[in-house]
Amino acid sequence: MKVKVVSVEDAGYYKSEYASGSTVKVALQRGKDFATCDSILIWEEEYAEDCFDEWVACAIDSEEGYSAMLFENDNYTFYGAN
């Protein structure tokens, strides 16, 4: 099933000694499932397919900046704290 980009929103500014710039929060959808990642410095839509499963895994592991909403057993289950 194809992953589509649902939204790309402004997420503020990031600065470190190595990089700086505006960041975005990206929401992806595959079927009935959703995954988001916050504070992405560089985003290209072509990354969507490669990112979805990784973002879901990060959300399930409660990593900061990731969330997922998965349709399981006829209900949505939320992961992460975005």
N, CA, C and O of each residue as an XYZ file, in Angstrom:
328
protein
N       0.848     -1.176      0.000
C       0.000      0.000      0.000
C       0.898      1.245      0.000
O       1.894      1.303      0.721
N       0.547      2.194     -0.781
C       1.345      3.406     -0.954
C       1.212      4.352      0.248
O       0.133      4.500      0.822
N       2.313      4.976      0.607
C       2.338      5.985      1.665
C       2.108      7.346      1.027
O       2.727      7.675      0.015
N       1.212      8.143      1.622
C       1.008      9.500      1.107
C       1.297     10.512      2.207
O       1.124     10.239      3.395
N       1.736     11.669      1.784
C       1.999     12.773      2.708
C       0.674     13.474      2.970
O       0.050     13.993      2.045
N       0.241     13.490      4.234
C      -1.021     14.113      4.626
C      -0.828     15.599      4.878
O      -1.645     16.418      4.455
N       0.259     15.949      5.570
C       0.514     17.360      5.848
C       1.994     17.603      6.122
O       2.729     16.718      6.559
N       2.393     18.826      5.848
C       3.725     19.330      6.184
C       3.484     20.699      6.795
O       3.036     21.621      6.113
N       3.786     20.831      8.102
C       3.501     22.067      8.833
C       4.791     22.655      9.404
O       5.743     21.929      9.692
N       4.809     23.955      9.559
C       5.929     24.637     10.197
C       6.077     24.123     11.628
O       5.091     24.009     12.356
N       7.307     23.817     12.025
C       7.543     23.290     13.375
C       8.602     24.090     14.131
O       9.143     23.614     15.129
N       8.898     25.289     13.667
C       9.841     26.128     14.395
C      11.220     26.153     13.774
O      11.383     25.904     12.580
N      12.205     26.454     14.589
C      13.572     26.658     14.120
C      14.512     25.763     14.921
O      14.343     25.603     16.130
N      15.490     25.188     14.254
C      16.484     24.331     14.885
C      17.856     24.968     14.716
O      18.183     25.498     13.654
N      18.650     24.909     15.773
C      20.005     25.448     15.674
C      20.939     24.619     16.540
O      20.659     24.353     17.709
N      22.048     24.217     15.947
C      23.134     23.565     16.673
C      24.435     24.087     16.089
O      24.420     24.931     15.193
N      25.537     23.603     16.579
C      26.808     24.077     16.029
C      27.057     23.519     14.631
O      27.941     24.001     13.922
N      26.288     22.507     14.228
C      26.499     21.869     12.926
C      25.471     22.256     11.867
O      25.772     22.231     10.674
N      24.262     22.612     12.294
C      23.199     22.912     11.326
C      22.162     23.830     11.961
O      22.023     23.891     13.182
N      21.442     24.539     11.103
C      20.345     25.360     11.592
C      19.373     25.586     10.446
O      19.730     25.481      9.273
N      18.139     25.897     10.812
C      17.141     26.187      9.796
C      15.743     25.925     10.290
O      15.547     25.447     11.408
N      14.775     26.236      9.465
C      13.375     25.998      9.781
C      13.101     24.495      9.735
O      13.668     23.770      8.919
N      12.217     24.044     10.632
C      11.863     22.635     10.670
C      10.384     22.458     10.344
O       9.601     23.407     10.394
N      10.021     21.228     10.010
C       8.631     20.912      9.704
C       8.188     19.674     10.479
O       9.004     18.853     10.897
N       6.877     19.567     10.657
C       6.243     18.363     11.200
C       5.514     17.718     10.031
O       4.700     18.362      9.369
N       5.804     16.450      9.779
C       5.241     15.745      8.634
C       4.327     14.624      9.121
O       4.687     13.870     10.025
N       3.149     14.518      8.520
C       2.216     13.431      8.798
C       2.085     12.576      7.545
O       1.874     13.087      6.445
N       2.214     11.263      7.733
C       2.112     10.306      6.637
C       0.936      9.369      6.881
O       0.542      9.146      8.026
N       0.376      8.821      5.805
C      -0.719      7.874      5.903
C      -0.458      6.690      4.978
O      -0.043      6.853      3.831
N      -0.713      5.497      5.507
C      -0.694      4.280      4.692
C      -1.942      3.487      5.065
O      -2.044      2.956      6.171
N      -2.874      3.415      4.146
C      -4.156      2.780      4.452
C      -4.872      3.567      5.530
O      -5.101      4.767      5.376
N      -5.230      2.899      6.630
C      -5.895      3.552      7.756
C      -4.911      3.989      8.846
O      -5.324      4.531      9.871
N      -3.623      3.757      8.633
C      -2.603      4.062      9.633
C      -1.922      5.400      9.336
O      -1.756      5.795      8.182
N      -1.531      6.087     10.425
C      -0.873      7.388     10.327
C       0.406      7.375     11.167
O       0.484      6.691     12.188
N       1.400      8.136     10.726
C       2.638      8.321     11.487
C       3.104      9.755     11.296
O       2.988     10.313     10.205
N       3.636     10.354     12.368
C       4.140     11.724     12.280
C       5.536     11.817     12.880
O       5.918     11.045     13.759
N       6.279     12.789     12.374
C       7.589     13.115     12.911
C       7.678     14.631     12.989
O       7.323     15.336     12.044
N       8.153     15.120     14.118
C       8.234     16.549     14.370
C       9.690     17.015     14.265
O      10.617     16.247     14.523
N       9.875     18.264     13.890
C      11.188     18.924     13.851
C      12.148     18.324     12.833
O      13.312     18.070     13.144
N      11.658     18.097     11.614
C      12.500     17.605     10.535
C      13.166     18.806      9.866
O      12.488     19.742      9.444
N      14.474     18.777      9.773
C      15.213     19.884      9.188
C      15.176     19.840      7.660
O      15.010     20.877      7.017
N      15.326     18.670      7.084
C      15.288     18.525      5.621
C      14.258     17.461      5.271
O      14.370     16.323      5.727
N      13.250     17.815      4.464
C      12.208     16.876      4.078
C      11.988     16.901      2.574
O      11.883     17.967      1.966
N      11.921     15.731      1.992
C      11.582     15.553      0.583
C      10.491     14.487      0.530
O      10.620     13.450      1.181
N       9.423     14.717     -0.228
C       8.315     13.765     -0.297
C       8.748     12.373     -0.720
O       8.108     11.389     -0.349
N       9.806     12.275     -1.477
C      10.277     10.962     -1.924
C      10.723     10.076     -0.761
O      10.888      8.869     -0.942
N      10.924     10.654      0.443
C      11.329      9.890      1.623
C      10.154      9.163      2.279
O      10.374      8.285      3.113
N       8.930      9.499      1.929
C       7.745      9.008      2.629
C       7.709      7.484      2.750
O       7.512      6.959      3.845
N       7.895      6.783      1.657
C       7.841      5.308      1.682
C       8.880      4.733      2.640
O       8.593      3.790      3.377
N      10.082      5.296      2.631
C      11.159      4.789      3.473
C      10.975      5.119      4.949
O      11.485      4.399      5.808
N      10.264      6.181      5.253
C      10.141      6.668      6.632
C       8.999      6.047      7.430
O       9.100      5.937      8.651
N       7.938      5.648      6.785
C       6.721      5.280      7.503
C       6.965      4.226      8.583
O       6.659      4.472      9.750
N       7.498      3.079      8.232
C       7.702      2.003      9.213
C       8.666      2.413     10.322
O       8.482      2.042     11.481
N       9.687      3.173      9.962
C      10.649      3.651     10.966
C       9.955      4.580     11.970
O      10.182      4.471     13.175
N       9.112      5.490     11.476
C       8.414      6.420     12.364
C       7.444      5.680     13.275
O       7.319      6.019     14.452
N       6.756      4.676     12.744
C       5.848      3.874     13.572
C       6.640      3.180     14.678
O       6.220      3.195     15.835
N       7.762      2.583     14.346
C       8.593      1.910     15.347
C       9.068      2.893     16.417
O       9.071      2.563     17.603
N       9.466      4.084     16.009
C       9.910      5.109     16.970
C       8.758      5.532     17.882
O       8.960      5.729     19.080
N       7.565      5.670     17.330
C       6.398      6.044     18.136
C       6.070      4.946     19.137
O       5.794      5.234     20.302
N       6.098      3.692     18.701
C       5.823      2.572     19.604
C       6.850      2.533     20.724
O       6.518      2.176     21.855
N       8.087      2.893     20.425
C       9.149      2.943     21.436
C       9.124      4.234     22.251
O       9.999      4.457     23.088
N       8.118      5.092     22.009
C       7.943      6.366     22.726
C       9.104      7.326     22.555
O       9.422      8.083     23.472
N       9.743      7.305     21.387
C      10.820      8.255     21.129
C      10.225      9.645     20.918
O       9.185      9.801     20.279
N      10.900     10.641     21.463
C      10.423     12.018     21.381
C      10.299     12.477     19.925
O      11.186     12.247     19.104
N       9.170     13.132     19.631
C       8.964     13.695     18.303
C       8.210     12.797     17.339
O       7.909     13.214     16.220
N       7.898     11.570     17.748
C       7.203     10.628     16.870
C       5.857     10.234     17.454
O       5.716     10.090     18.668
N       4.873     10.061     16.589
C       3.585      9.527     17.016
C       3.004      8.695     15.891
O       3.353      8.863     14.722
N       2.108      7.795     16.268
C       1.447      6.951     15.282
C       0.031      6.664     15.757
O      -0.239      6.584     16.955
N      -0.851      6.515     14.806
C      -2.231      6.129     15.061
C      -2.503      4.945     14.137
O      -2.633      5.105     12.923
N      -2.586      3.752     14.732
C      -2.702      2.531     13.953
C      -4.079      1.913     14.132
O      -4.590      1.837     15.250
N      -4.674      1.476     13.045
C      -5.983      0.839     13.076
C      -5.769     -0.646     13.355
O      -5.342     -1.403     12.484
N      -6.079     -1.046     14.600
C      -5.856     -2.419     15.050
C      -7.128     -2.950     15.684
O      -7.722     -2.277     16.526
N      -7.555     -4.135     15.301
C      -8.740     -4.770     15.883
C      -9.965     -3.862     15.825
O     -10.693     -3.732     16.810
N     -10.193     -3.236     14.675
C     -11.351     -2.358     14.433
C     -11.373     -1.093     15.284
O     -12.423     -0.467     15.427
N     -10.229     -0.708     15.850
C     -10.108      0.519     16.639
C      -8.756      1.156     16.367
O      -7.824      0.489     15.919
N      -8.654      2.454     16.641
C      -7.370      3.134     16.531
C      -6.620      3.031     17.858
O      -7.201      3.197     18.931
N      -5.329      2.757     17.766
C      -4.432      2.747     18.914
C      -3.414      3.849     18.688
O      -2.825      3.945     17.611
N      -3.205      4.686     19.703
C      -2.268      5.808     19.616
C      -0.953      5.459     20.297
O      -0.935      4.859     21.373
N       0.140      5.838     19.663
C       1.478      5.638     20.209
C       2.230      6.954     20.160
O       1.996      7.779     19.276
N       3.132      7.150     21.110
C       3.947      8.353     21.125
C       3.256      9.456     21.897
O       2.172      9.273     22.451
N       3.909     10.605     21.922
C       3.385     11.734     22.699
C       3.523     13.024     21.945
O       4.057     13.996     22.479
N       3.048     13.065     20.695
C       3.149     14.285     19.887
C       1.939     15.148     20.060
O       1.851     16.217     19.454
